[in-house]
Amino acid sequence: DIQVWNDWLLLRKTKKASVTQTVISGARKEAEKANITLEDFLRIWCLRGSQGLEASWIKPEEKAGMKYQPDKMKNLWADIDSFGKSHLLGDK
């Protein structure tokens, strides 16, 4: 969902935190650890309003109803990688 991505970018900007490939890769790894999609991981991150998020910090009730979907994650990661690289390079 592009809205989740835009919300996350706004959160990072508000927190004066950079958006780099390293940050995106870290979020991807933490989503895998939490057994949720990257989209759901970013959604939780936005709802918390924090500068960072680790899988171990996520409460079971925050993951309720979310399913680990490897195929969906691959597609979302490809979209975010493309959008992220474009965004990072200023090609919006």
C-alpha positions in Angstrom: 0.0 0.0 0.0 1.6 3.2 -1.2 -0.2 5.1 1.6 1.8 3.2 4.3 5.0 3.9 2.5 4.1 7.7 2.2 3.2 7.8 5.9 6.5 6.1 6.8 8.4 8.6 4.7 6.6 11.4 6.4 7.4 9.9 9.8 11.1 9.6 9.0 11.1 13.2 7.8 9.3 14.4 10.9 11.8 12.6 13.1 14.7 14.1 10.9 15.8 10.5 10.2 17.3 9.6 6.9 15.8 7.1 4.5 18.6 5.0 3.1 18.9 1.6 1.5 20.4 0.4 4.8 17.4 1.6 6.8 15.0 -0.1 4.3 17.1 -3.3 4.4 17.0 -3.3 8.2 13.3 -2.9 8.2 12.9 -5.8 5.8 15.0 -8.0 8.1 13.0 -7.0 11.2 9.8 -7.7 9.3 11.1 -11.2 8.5 12.0 -11.7 12.2 8.5 -10.7 13.2 7.0 -13.0 10.6 4.9 -10.2 9.1 5.0 -8.3 5.8 7.2 -5.3 5.4 4.0 -3.3 4.8 2.6 -4.4 8.1 5.9 -3.7 9.8 5.9 -0.2 8.4 2.3 0.2 9.4 3.0 -0.7 13.0 6.1 1.6 12.9 3.9 4.5 11.8 1.2 3.8 14.4 3.8 3.8 17.1 5.3 7.1 15.8 8.8 6.0 16.7 12.1 6.8 15.0 13.0 3.1 14.9 11.4 -0.3 15.4 12.7 -3.8 16.1 10.8 -7.1 15.7 11.2 -7.9 19.4 9.4 -4.7 20.4 6.2 -5.7 18.6 3.4 -6.9 20.9 1.3 -9.9 19.8 -1.8 -7.7 19.7 -0.1 -5.4 17.2 0.4 -8.4 14.9 -3.1 -9.7 15.3 -4.7 -10.4 12.0 -1.5 -9.9 10.1 -0.2 -12.8 8.1 3.3 -13.6 6.9 3.0 -13.7 3.1 6.4 -14.2 1.4 5.1 -13.7 -2.1 3.4 -10.4 -1.2 6.6 -9.3 0.6 8.7 -10.0 -2.4 6.4 -7.9 -4.6 6.2 -5.1 -2.0 10.0 -5.1 -1.5 10.5 -4.8 -5.3 8.1 -1.9 -5.4 9.7 -0.2 -2.4 13.2 -0.8 -3.6 12.3 0.8 -6.9 10.5 3.7 -5.3 13.1 4.0 -2.5 16.0 4.2 -5.0 14.1 6.7 -7.0 13.2 8.7 -3.9 16.8 8.5 -2.6 18.2 9.7 -5.9 15.7 12.5 -6.1 13.8 11.2 -9.1 10.4 11.4 -7.5 
